[in-house]
Every structure is written in C-alpha cells, then in structure tokens.
Amino acid sequence: MKRSRINEIIREADAFIRSHGYVLPPFAYWSPDQMRAADHAAIKARRMGWDITDYGQERFDEMGLFLFTVRNGLLEDLQRGTGMVYAEKIMISRRHQLSPMHRHIIKAEDIINRGGGTLVIELFAGLPDGSIDRDSDVTVPVDGQLRTLPAGGHLRLDPGESVTLLPGTWHAFWGEVADVLIGEVSTVNDDVTDNVFEMQIGRFAQVDEDEPPLHLLVSDYDTLL
C-alpha cells in the first residue's frame, strides 16, 4: 500500500469513528517525531496504535481492515493468569470489504457492532488438527444466548449486537448495507503470531513510502522507532 493511501485512510477512519461518538486516546494523534520523543516503550511493547492492512494483496477496498489497538496486555500476563490479560480494539469493516477467513490460537474475542451497517460473519468450527470443519454446525454465544449455524453460516449483527469467538473458531467478516464500526474486547492480542489464515496471505501491508507517514502504524514500530 502507498503511504499516501494509508494516511488518507487514517483521516477517513478518524472522522468515521468520531461520528459514532468514540474518541481515540491522545497518543493516536502523535506525529512520528512526537512518538520518537515520547516514552513509547509500553506502546511499542503492547503493539498499541494504528493498524491498516490489505493482507499484502494490494486490494484494500476489496480485502482489508482498519484497526486501532486502544489497550493491550502482554503475553507474559496471560501466561501467568494475572495482571493485564485483556485488550481492546476499534475497527472499521467497509461495505463489502472482506476480512478473510482466519482463526486464533490463543485469543478469545467479543466482536461488537458499534454502529453503521450490518456486520456479517461467516463461521466454521475447527477440527482437532486446527483445520476448517466444513461439515459440522458451529455454535457461538450471541449476547449471552447460544446460537447454532450450519458450517459456513452467516451471522448478521446489527448495531449493539455482539458475538463471542473462542480460539479455534474460523471466521471471516464484512460490512453489509454500509460501513461498520466494530469494537473488539479480547484476551491479550498478538497479531504477529496468533492469526492463522485459510489463504496464504500476510497479516500486515507492505508499505510504499511515497510520502511521510501522518502517524506510525504498529507495523512501523520495529523499523521507524
């Protein structure tokens, strides 16, 4: 992705998020120089901040996702079973923009429609070897009530509704009717090692630096901080 396109998406996303009454934390608006000058060790270690991905496919409008990690614990906390064992994200799934089929090894997550259109989630159970079970029903908690769908069934969440996805549950999602603001509340989030995709794709975008970054992405931290 071109950095100019990433900067444009950041501006559009911030306006969309604010239109739904959600305001990002102050560090979201630090320039790269301000981030370098600040005590950013905890932000970097916890991979908090802007995250825009086209999964390395250069088709963001068709397959991509906007994310901002607001807070995140550390894997060491989760392994000890004490301390900050949770994370929170705000995301935007655009109308007909696919976030491709994947599962998590460790992370359990609540996916919440915070506003906009309908969020459609395609669901499969997992087999013991971790692969997709294309034959069995899949059962998920939807706002405290269990709902069972056939393999590959589409769960539709209107604003205010949410679903709990446990490790091993395969899921893909997209916005329907309009763009969707999505909340995610989960156990500690590790986007480097805890995403298993059905397709052979990457988690992060490859960036073409055609202009300076407006704000750093979490994927920039190791190279630009």
ZIRALIN-V763146 format. One record per residue. N is the residue number from 1. NEAR is the number of other C-alpha atoms within 8 Angstrom. Layout:
BEGIN
n = <N N>
near = <NEAR NEAR>
END
This chain:
BEGIN
n = <1 2 3 4 5 6 7 8 9 10 11 12 13 14 15 16 17 18 19 20 21 22 23 24 25 26 27 28 29 30 31 32 33 34 35 36 37 38 39 40 41 42 43 44 45 46 47 48 49 50 51 52 53 54 55 56 57 58 59 60 61 62 63 64 65 66 67 68 69 70 71 72 73 74 75 76 77 78 79 80 81 82 83 84 85 86 87 88 89 90 91 92 93 94 95 96 97 98 99 100 101 102 103 104 105 106 107 108 109 110 111 112 113 114 115 116 117 118 119 120 121 122 123 124 125 126 127 128 129 130 131 132 133 134 135 136 137 138 139 140 141 142 143 144 145 146 147 148 149 150 151 152 153 154 155 156 157 158 159 160 161 162 163 164 165 166 167 168 169 170 171 172 173 174 175 176 177 178 179 180 181 182 183 184 185 186 187 188 189 190 191 192 193 194 195 196 197 198 199 200 201 202 203 204 205 206 207 208 209 210 211 212 213 214 215 216 217 218 219 220 221 222 223 224 225>
near = <10 9 13 11 8 10 11 8 8 8 8 8 10 8 8 8 11 9 7 8 6 7 6 6 7 6 7 9 7 10 9 10 7 8 12 9 6 6 7 8 6 7 9 10 7 10 9 12 13 12 11 12 12 14 12 11 9 8 8 11 7 8 13 15 15 11 11 11 14 12 10 15 14 11 9 6 12 14 6 6 7 7 7 10 14 12 15 12 12 12 12 12 18 12 12 8 14 12 11 11 11 11 12 13 9 6 12 11 11 12 12 12 17 11 11 10 13 14 14 12 11 11 15 16 14 12 8 5 5 7 7 9 10 8 6 9 10 11 8 10 11 11 8 5 6 8 8 8 12 9 13 9 9 9 9 8 11 10 11 9 10 11 11 12 11 8 10 10 12 13 12 12 13 14 16 12 7 10 12 17 13 13 13 13 11 12 11 14 11 7 7 6 5 11 11 8 10 7 6 5 8 7 10 10 13 6 7 7 8 7 6 7 9 7 11 13 10 11 8 9 10 6 5 6 7>
END
